[in-house]
Amino acid sequence: MRVTDTGPGVREDERELVVQRFYRSDRSRHIKGLGLGLSLVAAIVKLHGFRFDILPGLGFVVEIAFRPKTASSV
């Protein structure tokens, strides 16, 4: 599943940070929120064995994909 919006996007150096609890980018500090949304989504996705990736592109692009089990992860 891929979700895309037309907003300002996420800089490459912030892609790992935006999924941390309470992280707020300097560009979004004036917008209402606590910085929990993406961290909760990423945790739930990973808990169920899926992959959560923030992709480069125009706007904000998130991809949630099935992560098949390998012989070493069984």
C-alpha contacts under 8 A as a table, 3 or more apart, distances in Angstrom:
res1	aa1	res2	aa2	distance
1	M	63	E	5.69
1	M	64	I	5.19
1	M	65	A	6.33
2	R	61	V	7.00
2	R	62	V	5.68
2	R	63	E	4.34
2	R	64	I	6.35
3	V	60	F	7.94
3	V	61	V	5.74
3	V	62	V	5.26
3	V	63	E	6.41
4	T	59	G	6.78
4	T	60	F	5.51
4	T	61	V	4.46
4	T	62	V	6.52
5	D	59	G	5.33
5	D	60	F	5.33
5	D	61	V	6.76
6	T	9	G	7.58
6	T	58	L	6.72
6	T	59	G	4.34
6	T	60	F	6.73
7	G	58	L	7.89
7	G	59	G	4.58
7	G	60	F	6.34
8	P	58	L	7.61
8	P	59	G	5.17
8	P	60	F	7.04
9	G	57	G	7.62
9	G	58	L	6.47
9	G	59	G	4.03
9	G	60	F	4.18
9	G	61	V	7.53
10	V	14	E	6.35
10	V	15	R	6.38
10	V	59	G	7.54
10	V	60	F	6.23
11	R	14	E	5.34
11	R	15	R	6.60
12	E	15	R	5.49
12	E	56	P	7.46
13	D	16	E	7.34
13	D	17	L	7.95
14	E	17	L	5.00
14	E	18	V	6.11
14	E	25	S	7.95
15	R	18	V	5.72
15	R	19	V	7.47
15	R	54	I	6.35
16	E	19	V	6.13
16	E	20	Q	7.43
17	L	20	Q	5.41
17	L	23	Y	6.64
18	V	21	R	7.92
18	V	23	Y	5.89
18	V	24	R	7.22
18	V	25	S	7.58
18	V	35	G	7.93
18	V	38	L	6.85
18	V	39	S	7.32
19	V	23	Y	7.50
19	V	38	L	5.23
19	V	39	S	4.27
19	V	40	L	7.97
19	V	42	A	6.61
20	Q	23	Y	5.75
20	Q	36	L	7.81
20	Q	38	L	7.82
20	Q	39	S	5.40
21	R	35	G	6.13
21	R	36	L	5.30
21	R	39	S	5.45
21	R	40	L	7.94
22	F	34	L	5.92
22	F	35	G	4.11
22	F	36	L	5.52
23	Y	35	G	5.17
23	Y	36	L	7.66
24	R	28	S	6.29
24	R	29	R	5.97
24	R	34	L	7.67
24	R	35	G	5.59
25	S	28	S	5.28
25	S	29	R	6.31
26	D	29	R	5.49
27	R	30	H	7.49
28	S	31	I	5.34
29	R	32	K	7.61
33	G	36	L	7.91
34	L	37	G	7.88
35	G	38	L	7.41
35	G	39	S	7.70
36	L	39	S	5.37
36	L	40	L	6.10
37	G	40	L	5.37
37	G	41	V	6.32
38	L	41	V	5.02
38	L	42	A	5.94
39	S	42	A	5.19
39	S	43	A	6.10
40	L	43	A	5.17
40	L	44	I	6.18
41	V	44	I	5.26
41	V	45	V	6.06
42	A	45	V	5.15
42	A	46	K	6.13
42	A	52	F	5.97
43	A	46	K	5.25
43	A	47	L	5.99
44	I	47	L	4.99
44	I	48	H	6.39
45	V	48	H	5.42
45	V	49	G	6.64
45	V	50	F	5.36
45	V	51	R	6.70
45	V	52	F	6.55
45	V	64	I	7.40
46	K	49	G	5.05
46	K	50	F	5.18
46	K	51	R	6.08
46	K	52	F	7.00
47	L	50	F	7.47
49	G	66	F	6.93
49	G	67	R	6.15
50	F	64	I	6.54
50	F	65	A	5.50
50	F	66	F	4.56
50	F	67	R	5.07
51	R	63	E	7.82
51	R	64	I	5.48
51	R	65	A	5.06
51	R	66	F	6.11
51	R	67	R	5.82
52	F	62	V	7.17
52	F	63	E	5.91
52	F	64	I	4.77
52	F	65	A	6.77
53	D	62	V	5.70
53	D	63	E	5.21
53	D	64	I	6.54
54	I	60	F	7.64
54	I	61	V	5.81
54	I	62	V	4.54
54	I	63	E	6.38
55	L	60	F	7.68
55	L	61	V	5.29
55	L	62	V	5.94
55	L	63	E	7.09
56	P	60	F	7.86
56	P	61	V	6.81
57	G	60	F	7.08
57	G	61	V	6.60
58	L	61	V	7.64
69	K	73	S	5.88
69	K	74	V	6.36
70	T	73	S	5.25
70	T	74	V	6.49
71	A	74	V	5.65
